Amino acid sequence: MSNKLRAVITGVGGYVPDYVLTNKELETIVDTNDEWITSRTGIKERRILKGKDQGTSVLANHAVDQLLEKTGVNPEEIDLIICATTTPDMIFPATANLVGEHIGAKNAFGYDLQAACSGFLYALTTASQFICSGTYKKVIVVGADKMSSIIDYQDRTTCIIFGDGAAAVMLEPTEEPLGLVDSILRSDGSGAPFLHLKAGGSRRPATIESVTAREHFVYQEGATVFKYAVKHMSDVAAQIMQRNDLTANDIQWLVPHQANKRIIDATASRMGIGEDRTMFNIHRYGNTTSATIPLCLWDYESQLKKGDNLILAAFGGGFTWGASYLKWGYDGQ
Ligand code: COA
C-alpha cells in the first residue's frame, strides 16, 4: 500500500517591478515623513508597476516564467494554475487564464482566488487538496497583486503601505514526510466595513460620481484592522503550533504576511520565535497582499533546508486569516 500523498513545494519564482517608490518620494506626494512610516510600519520602499495597460498578469507572468525556468517543468505538464489576487487584470476572465495562455499551459485549467492578504494561504491549501487526492501532479500557485491600481495616492493612511509584486510556487506530490502538513483557515464577513473597496463591484458599478468621490480605492480603518490582525494572526499561529505539538524550538522559520512590522513582531513574540527566524522583507516591498508570503519564500529560498518546519500566517480583508504548517522540500541553492 502506498504512503499518504502530500503536496510539496518544489520551486519558487518571484518578480517585483523596477520602479522603487521610496518614503522620501511619498513625502513629496502626501503629508508624511520617513520617520513616521518607518516607525509605524517598518516600510522604507515599495515597488510600483508603471506603464499603460500593465495589469497584475504582467507581474504573475514574470514570476511564473522564472518558476518554470528554475524547476525545468514543461508548461504542457501543468494541470492547474491558481492565481491568488485581489487586483485581477479584469473582472473576467480570470488572471490565471491569462497566465496559462502566456506560458502555454495547454493542458491546464485555472482560476483566481480572492481572499485579500490571506489569498496565498487559501490557494496553497486548496491546491494541496487536488494533489493529496491524487487528482493532479503539477499545480502552480501564484500570488500577485498590483495594489497601486487600487490605492489613492492622496490618502496618506493607505498609500504608504502597499506595493506591487508576484511570486509563484510549484506544488507536486510526494510520499516523503514533507510538504503541507496542516492549515487553519478562517473568515468573518463582519470585518468588511473596516477594509474594502466601495465601488466597481456589482453592488455599486462605476459611475462618474463614484470616480469623482474616489470610491475605487482601498478604504481602511487602520487602527481597527491593526487590532484584529494582531489578535487573529497570532492566535491562529499559536493554535497551529499546539495542534501539531510544535514548540518554538521545532520551528525553523515563521513566514508572516507582511502588513506591518508591528503585527509581524507581535505574532513572532507570541510564538516565541526570534527575529533571526522570522522572514521579513516589508521594508523593501511594503504590503503586496497575495504576494507577501511567496515573496518571502523567494527571498529566503537560499537559506531553507529540506525538512525545515515553516509556519505561514496571514490576515487580511474580509476579514480573512489563517496559518499553515509546512515542511520544506529541498535545500536552497
Ligand atoms: N504620515 C504621518 N501621519 C500619519 C500617516 C502618515 N502616513 N497616516 C496616519 N497618520 C496620522 C493620523 O492622521 C493620526 O493623526 P491624529 O492622531 O492627529 O489623528 C496618527 O497618525 C495616528 O493614526 P493611526 O491610524 O492611529 O495610526 P496607526 O498607528 O494605527 O498606524 C496604520 C496606521 C495604517 C499603519 C496601522 O493602523 C496599520 O498598520 N493597520 C493595519 C494595516 C493592515 O494590516 N492592513 C492590511 C490588512 S492585511
Residues whose N, C-alpha, C, O or C-beta is under 5 A from the ligand:
A	BS01	COA	D31 T32 N33 W36 R40 T41 C117 R156 T157 I160 G222 A223 V225 F226 A229 A259 N260 F315 G316 G317
